[in-house]
Amino acid sequence: MERKYNTSLIDSYLKDNQDNMVKFLQDFIKIKSVTYEEKEAVEYAAAKMKEYGYDEVRIDDVGNVLGRIGNGQTTIVYDAHIDTVDLGDLSKWKHHPLSGEIEDGYIWGRGTVDDKGPLAAIIWAGKMLKDLDLLEGVTVWVSGSLSEEDVEGSCLEEMLKVNPDIKPDFLVVAEASEMQVIKGHKGRALIKVTVPGVAAHASVAFSGENALIKALPIIDGIDKLKDLGKDELLGEGTIEVTNVICKTPSNNTIPGEVVIYADRRLTCGETKEELLAELKPILDQVKGAEAVIDIESFNTWKGYEINAEDYFPSWIMDDDSHIILAGKSAYENCFNEKCNVGVWPFSTNATSLCGKYKVPAIGFGPSVEELCHSEKERISIDDYLTSSKFYGILACEIGNK
């Protein structure tokens, strides 16, 4: 296929704009945007997209920020979530997590890796595509989506509901991948098991029924569950008990109900029905015990109500799919080396558009997973700029049909 871009010209553009790109991310990091508190960061990103000449900028009814460049036949959504986890123990940070401090070629702070750094890179990729007139045949939407850290994919899914004119042909998920092209990842489900009992004062416990004691065989049974599905690429499914809540009015009352939460990691093709069926032999041992996929209800910073089922499917793209071939070509033209395609060990927003709705997807991002959520979170300036180069080239390759 004919290449519609000049990598040397892109390199020159990024070099000329490096200081502005760095300052943009530094200022972005200084804005606290923990999950459900993203308003100021959303408004900052929207203002910058307008300043950078985006053809259209929206803050939708959910509270996501969206910027469009181009008006071509093929629509690509580039997504990175704008929320972060909490700042953590400030005493353990070398630089304050809201400082955006630079040291030894790295920008420090909460969100530099997960996920404001990748979001900044795709925002600048959009600006670059427009400034260098590289938008032939494509419409690019850059999405700064909400609440990924709690309910991955849910706000991106709602984004399409409240913006029905956006019909993506392809999805690009910008998350840390060590600068590797990603073609899939495991899914996730949160299973809620309810164990009934009868509350009673501990001094006369015989008059009640201790739900916690009843729950112990279920906890043990879940812990011993094996052979939960296996995919050659994604590996085995797993399940872990992550929380136990005793419903009791005091510490000298036996609980009248216990709720067990279990995190279930999914390989390809595992359905909700299968997840619950595998628990049935364990639950059958305890009278009245029931399991469901949990529902998480919340309001975004804009007041939009979401009831999200905690079932987020896995996804994987075929090696010969157009988006993976485009990703490999973009990688090889960006880095001048062979592209090895991998998978993520964690879950992302691709669970919705790709996992549920089968929009072809690809993942890519600067930095490493190990720095996410840690007090060592930082991003290499070189990787930040180079990832923006990759995102820009990728749009050209996707449109080059």
C-alpha positions as CSV (number, residue, x, y, z in Angstrom):
1,M,0.0,0.0,0.0
2,E,1.2,3.5,-0.7
3,R,2.4,5.4,2.3
4,K,0.6,8.8,2.8
5,Y,3.0,10.2,5.3
6,N,6.6,11.2,5.8
7,T,8.2,10.0,9.0
8,S,10.9,12.6,8.8
9,L,8.3,15.3,8.6
10,I,6.5,13.8,11.6
11,D,9.8,13.6,13.6
12,S,10.5,17.3,12.8
13,Y,7.0,18.3,13.9
14,L,7.4,16.5,17.3
15,K,10.8,18.0,17.8
16,D,9.5,21.5,17.1
17,N,6.6,20.9,19.5
18,Q,8.3,19.0,22.3
19,D,8.3,21.8,24.8
20,N,4.6,22.5,24.3
21,M,3.8,18.7,24.5
22,V,5.7,18.4,27.8
23,K,4.1,21.5,29.3
24,F,0.7,20.3,28.3
25,L,1.2,17.0,30.1
26,Q,2.8,18.7,33.2
27,D,-0.2,21.0,33.5
28,F,-2.6,18.1,33.0
29,I,-0.9,16.1,35.8
30,K,-1.3,19.1,38.1
31,I,-5.1,18.7,37.9
32,K,-6.4,16.1,40.3
33,S,-8.8,13.8,38.5
34,V,-9.5,10.7,40.7
35,T,-12.5,8.6,39.6
36,Y,-15.8,10.5,39.7
37,E,-14.0,13.8,40.2
38,E,-12.8,14.4,36.6
39,K,-14.6,17.7,35.9
40,E,-11.6,20.1,35.9
41,A,-9.4,17.8,33.9
42,V,-12.2,17.2,31.3
43,E,-12.7,21.0,30.9
44,Y,-8.9,21.5,30.6
45,A,-8.6,18.8,27.8
46,A,-11.6,20.3,26.0
47,A,-10.1,23.8,26.1
48,K,-6.8,22.5,24.8
49,M,-8.5,20.6,21.9
50,K,-10.2,23.8,20.9
51,E,-6.9,25.7,21.1
52,Y,-5.2,23.0,19.0
53,G,-7.7,23.5,16.2
54,Y,-9.9,20.4,16.5
55,D,-12.8,20.5,14.1
56,E,-15.3,19.8,16.9
57,V,-15.0,19.4,20.7
58,R,-17.7,18.1,23.0
59,I,-18.3,17.4,26.7
60,D,-21.1,14.9,26.4
61,D,-24.0,14.2,28.7
62,V,-22.0,11.5,30.5
63,G,-19.1,13.9,31.1
64,N,-16.6,12.4,28.7
65,V,-14.6,14.8,26.6
66,L,-14.5,14.2,22.8
67,G,-12.6,15.9,20.0
68,R,-12.9,15.3,16.3
69,I,-10.6,16.0,13.4
70,G,-11.3,15.2,9.8
71,N,-14.4,14.0,8.1
72,G,-13.4,10.9,6.2
73,Q,-15.3,7.7,5.5
74,T,-13.5,5.6,8.1
75,T,-14.1,6.5,11.7
76,I,-11.5,5.8,14.4
77,V,-12.0,6.3,18.1
78,Y,-8.8,6.9,20.1
79,D,-9.6,6.4,23.8
80,A,-7.7,6.9,27.0
81,H,-9.4,7.4,30.4
82,I,-9.0,10.7,32.2
83,D,-9.6,9.4,35.7
84,T,-6.8,8.2,38.0
85,V,-6.6,6.2,41.2
86,D,-6.1,8.2,44.4
87,L,-2.7,9.8,45.1
88,G,-1.6,7.3,47.7
89,D,0.8,7.9,50.5
90,L,2.4,11.3,49.7
91,S,5.4,10.5,51.9
92,K,6.4,7.7,49.6
93,W,6.6,9.8,46.4
94,K,9.9,11.2,45.3
95,H,8.1,14.1,43.8
96,H,4.5,15.2,44.7
97,P,2.0,13.3,42.5
98,L,0.4,16.5,41.3
99,S,3.7,18.2,40.5
100,G,4.5,17.1,37.0
101,E,8.1,17.4,38.0
102,I,10.8,16.5,35.4
103,E,13.9,14.5,36.4
104,D,16.3,12.6,34.2
105,G,14.0,12.7,31.2
106,Y,10.9,11.6,33.0
107,I,7.7,13.4,34.0
108,W,6.5,12.3,37.4
109,G,3.0,12.2,38.8
110,R,-0.3,10.4,39.2
111,G,-1.7,9.6,35.8
112,T,1.5,10.0,33.8
113,V,1.3,6.3,32.9
114,D,-2.3,5.6,33.7
115,D,-3.7,7.2,31.8
116,K,-3.2,11.0,31.2
117,G,0.2,10.4,29.5
118,P,-1.3,8.3,26.8
119,L,-4.3,10.6,26.6
120,A,-2.0,13.6,26.1
121,A,-0.2,11.6,23.4
122,I,-3.4,10.9,21.4
123,I,-4.6,14.5,21.8
124,W,-1.3,15.7,20.2
125,A,-1.4,13.0,17.6
126,G,-4.8,14.5,16.5
127,K,-3.3,18.0,16.3
128,M,-0.4,16.6,14.3
129,L,-2.6,14.8,11.9
130,K,-4.5,18.0,11.2
131,D,-1.5,20.3,11.1
132,L,0.3,18.0,8.6
133,D,-2.8,17.4,6.5
134,L,-2.7,13.6,7.1
135,L,-6.4,13.0,7.5
136,E,-7.2,11.6,4.0
137,G,-10.1,9.1,4.3
138,V,-10.5,9.1,8.1
139,T,-12.4,10.8,10.8
140,V,-10.6,10.7,14.2
141,W,-12.4,11.1,17.5
142,V,-10.1,11.5,20.5
143,S,-11.9,10.4,23.7
144,G,-11.0,11.2,27.3
145,S,-13.4,8.9,29.0
146,L,-14.5,8.6,32.6
147,S,-14.4,6.1,35.5
148,E,-12.3,3.4,33.9
149,E,-10.5,2.6,37.1
150,D,-13.8,1.4,38.7
151,V,-16.0,0.2,35.8
152,E,-13.8,-0.2,32.7
153,G,-15.7,0.3,29.5
154,S,-19.0,1.5,31.0
155,C,-18.6,5.2,30.4
156,L,-17.2,4.6,26.9
157,E,-20.2,2.4,26.2
158,E,-22.5,5.2,27.4
159,M,-20.6,7.7,25.3
160,L,-21.8,5.9,22.2
161,K,-25.4,5.9,23.5
162,V,-25.5,9.7,24.0
163,N,-23.5,10.4,20.8
164,P,-25.3,8.2,18.3
165,D,-23.6,10.1,15.3
166,I,-20.3,8.5,16.4
167,K,-20.1,5.1,14.7
168,P,-16.6,3.7,15.1
169,D,-15.1,1.4,12.6
170,F,-12.0,0.9,14.7
171,L,-11.0,1.5,18.3
172,V,-7.5,2.4,19.5
173,V,-7.0,2.0,23.3
174,A,-4.1,4.1,24.7
175,E,-2.8,2.4,27.8
176,A,0.7,1.4,28.9
177,S,2.1,-1.5,26.8
178,E,5.8,-1.0,26.9
179,M,5.5,0.4,23.4
180,Q,4.1,-2.9,22.1
181,V,1.2,-3.4,19.8
182,I,-1.6,-5.2,21.7
183,K,-4.3,-7.5,20.2
184,G,-6.3,-8.5,23.2
185,H,-6.6,-9.1,26.9
186,K,-8.5,-11.1,29.5
187,G,-11.9,-9.9,30.7
188,R,-13.2,-9.5,34.3
189,A,-16.3,-10.2,36.3
190,L,-17.2,-9.4,39.9
191,I,-19.3,-12.1,41.4
192,K,-21.4,-11.4,44.5
193,V,-22.4,-14.3,46.7
194,T,-25.0,-13.8,49.4
195,V,-25.2,-16.2,52.4
196,P,-28.2,-15.9,54.6
197,G,-28.3,-16.4,58.4
198,V,-30.2,-15.2,61.5
199,A,-28.6,-12.5,63.6
200,A,-28.5,-13.1,67.4
201,H,-26.5,-11.8,70.4
202,A,-23.3,-13.7,70.7
203,S,-24.2,-14.8,74.3
204,V,-27.2,-16.8,72.9
205,A,-25.8,-17.6,69.4
206,F,-27.7,-20.9,69.5
207,S,-30.9,-18.9,68.9
208,G,-29.6,-17.6,65.5
209,E,-27.7,-18.9,62.6
210,N,-24.2,-17.5,62.0
211,A,-23.9,-16.6,58.3
212,L,-20.2,-16.2,58.6
213,I,-19.7,-19.8,59.6
214,K,-22.0,-20.9,56.8
215,A,-19.9,-18.9,54.4
216,L,-16.6,-20.6,55.2
217,P,-17.2,-23.6,52.9
218,I,-18.0,-21.3,50.0
219,I,-14.9,-19.2,50.6
220,D,-12.8,-22.4,50.7
221,G,-14.5,-23.9,47.7
222,I,-13.9,-20.7,45.6
223,D,-10.3,-20.7,46.7
224,K,-9.9,-24.3,45.4
225,L,-11.6,-23.8,42.1
226,K,-9.3,-24.8,39.2
227,D,-9.5,-25.4,35.5
228,L,-11.6,-22.3,34.8
229,G,-11.1,-22.1,31.1
230,K,-7.9,-21.7,29.1
231,D,-6.9,-19.8,26.0
232,E,-3.5,-20.5,24.3
233,L,-2.8,-16.7,24.2
234,L,-4.6,-15.3,27.2
235,G,-3.8,-18.1,29.6
236,E,-6.1,-19.5,32.3
237,G,-9.1,-18.0,33.9
238,T,-8.8,-17.3,37.6
239,I,-11.0,-16.5,40.6
240,E,-10.1,-14.9,43.9
241,V,-12.1,-14.0,47.0
242,T,-11.5,-10.3,47.4
243,N,-13.9,-9.1,50.1
244,V,-16.2,-10.5,52.8
245,I,-18.9,-8.2,54.3
246,C,-20.7,-9.3,57.5
247,K,-24.0,-7.6,58.1
248,T,-24.2,-7.3,61.8
249,P,-25.1,-4.4,64.1
250,S,-22.2,-4.9,66.5
251,N,-19.2,-7.0,67.2
252,N,-21.1,-9.0,69.8
253,T,-23.8,-10.1,67.3
254,I,-23.5,-13.0,65.0
255,P,-24.1,-11.8,61.4
256,G,-27.5,-12.4,59.9
257,E,-26.0,-12.2,56.4
258,V,-22.6,-12.4,54.7
259,V,-21.7,-11.1,51.2
260,I,-18.7,-12.6,49.5
261,Y,-17.1,-10.8,46.5
262,A,-14.9,-12.7,44.1
263,D,-12.9,-11.3,41.2
264,R,-13.1,-13.6,38.2
265,R,-10.6,-13.1,35.3
266,L,-12.0,-14.4,32.0
267,T,-10.4,-16.1,29.0
268,C,-12.0,-15.9,25.6
269,G,-15.7,-16.8,25.2
270,E,-16.6,-17.3,28.8
271,T,-20.3,-16.3,29.4
272,K,-22.0,-14.9,32.5
273,E,-24.1,-18.1,32.6
274,E,-20.9,-20.3,32.7
275,L,-19.4,-18.2,35.5
276,L,-22.4,-18.8,37.7
277,A,-22.8,-22.4,36.7
278,E,-19.3,-23.3,37.8
279,L,-20.1,-22.0,41.4
280,K,-23.4,-24.0,41.7
281,P,-21.9,-27.2,43.2
282,I,-20.2,-25.0,45.9
283,L,-23.4,-23.0,46.6
284,D,-25.5,-26.1,46.7
285,Q,-23.7,-27.1,49.9
286,V,-25.1,-24.1,51.8
287,K,-28.8,-23.6,52.1
288,G,-30.0,-20.3,50.7
289,A,-26.7,-19.2,49.2
290,E,-27.0,-17.3,45.9
291,A,-24.6,-15.8,43.4
292,V,-25.1,-13.0,40.8
293,I,-22.9,-10.8,38.7
294,D,-22.7,-7.6,40.7
295,I,-24.2,-4.3,39.6
296,E,-22.4,-1.1,40.3
297,S,-24.5,2.1,40.4
298,F,-22.9,5.5,40.3
299,N,-23.3,9.0,39.0
300,T,-20.5,10.7,37.0
301,W,-19.2,14.1,37.8
302,K,-21.9,15.5,35.5
303,G,-24.7,13.7,37.4
304,Y,-25.3,11.1,34.7
305,E,-26.5,7.8,36.3
306,I,-25.0,4.5,35.2
307,N,-25.9,1.0,36.4
308,A,-23.0,-1.1,35.2
309,E,-23.0,-4.8,35.3
310,D,-19.6,-6.0,36.5
311,Y,-19.1,-8.3,33.5
312,F,-16.4,-7.1,31.1
313,P,-15.6,-9.6,28.3
314,S,-12.2,-10.5,27.0
315,W,-11.3,-9.8,23.4
316,I,-8.7,-10.8,20.9
317,M,-8.1,-9.8,17.3
318,D,-6.9,-12.1,14.5
319,D,-3.4,-11.5,13.3
320,D,-4.7,-10.9,9.8
321,S,-7.3,-8.4,10.8
322,H,-7.0,-5.0,9.1
323,I,-6.4,-3.1,12.4
324,I,-3.6,-5.5,13.5
325,L,-1.9,-5.4,10.1
326,A,-2.2,-1.6,10.2
327,G,-0.7,-1.6,13.7
328,K,2.2,-3.7,12.6
329,S,2.9,-1.5,9.6
330,A,2.7,1.6,11.8
331,Y,5.0,0.1,14.3
332,E,7.6,-0.9,11.7
333,N,7.6,2.5,10.0
334,C,7.7,4.2,13.4
335,F,10.5,2.2,15.0
336,N,12.3,0.7,11.9
337,E,12.1,-2.8,13.5
338,K,9.9,-5.9,13.3
339,C,6.7,-5.7,15.3
340,N,5.9,-8.4,17.8
341,V,2.2,-8.4,18.8
342,G,1.3,-9.2,22.4
343,V,-1.6,-9.1,24.9
344,W,-2.3,-7.1,28.0
345,P,-2.5,-8.9,31.4
346,F,-5.0,-6.3,32.7
347,S,-8.5,-5.2,31.5
348,T,-9.2,-1.9,29.6
349,N,-12.0,0.1,28.1
350,A,-11.9,-2.3,25.1
351,T,-14.1,-4.6,27.0
352,S,-17.1,-2.6,25.8
353,L,-16.6,-1.6,22.2
354,C,-14.6,-4.6,21.2
355,G,-15.5,-7.3,23.8
356,K,-19.3,-6.6,23.7
357,Y,-19.9,-4.8,20.4
358,K,-17.1,-6.3,18.3
359,V,-15.6,-3.1,17.1
360,P,-12.1,-4.0,15.9
361,A,-9.6,-2.8,18.4
362,I,-5.9,-2.4,19.0
363,G,-3.9,-1.3,22.1
364,F,-0.7,0.6,22.4
365,G,0.9,3.0,24.9
366,P,4.1,4.3,26.5
367,S,5.6,3.1,29.8
368,V,5.1,-0.1,31.8
369,E,2.2,-1.6,33.8
370,E,4.3,-1.9,36.9
371,L,4.4,1.9,37.4
372,C,0.6,2.2,37.3
373,H,-1.0,3.0,40.6
374,S,2.4,3.2,42.3
375,E,4.3,6.0,44.0
376,K,6.9,5.6,41.3
377,E,4.6,6.6,38.4
378,R,6.4,8.5,35.7
379,I,6.7,8.6,32.0
380,S,9.7,8.9,29.7
381,I,9.5,12.1,27.6
382,D,11.0,10.2,24.7
383,D,8.4,7.5,24.9
384,Y,5.6,10.1,25.3
385,L,6.6,11.8,22.0
386,T,7.3,8.5,20.2
387,S,3.9,7.1,21.2
388,S,2.3,10.2,19.7
389,K,4.2,9.5,16.5
390,F,2.9,5.9,16.4
391,Y,-0.7,7.0,17.0
392,G,-0.5,9.5,14.1
393,I,1.0,6.9,11.7
394,L,-1.6,4.3,12.8
395,A,-4.4,6.6,11.7
396,C,-2.8,6.9,8.3
397,E,-2.3,3.1,8.0
398,I,-5.9,2.3,9.1
399,G,-7.2,4.7,6.4
400,N,-4.8,3.3,3.8
401,K,-7.1,0.6,2.5
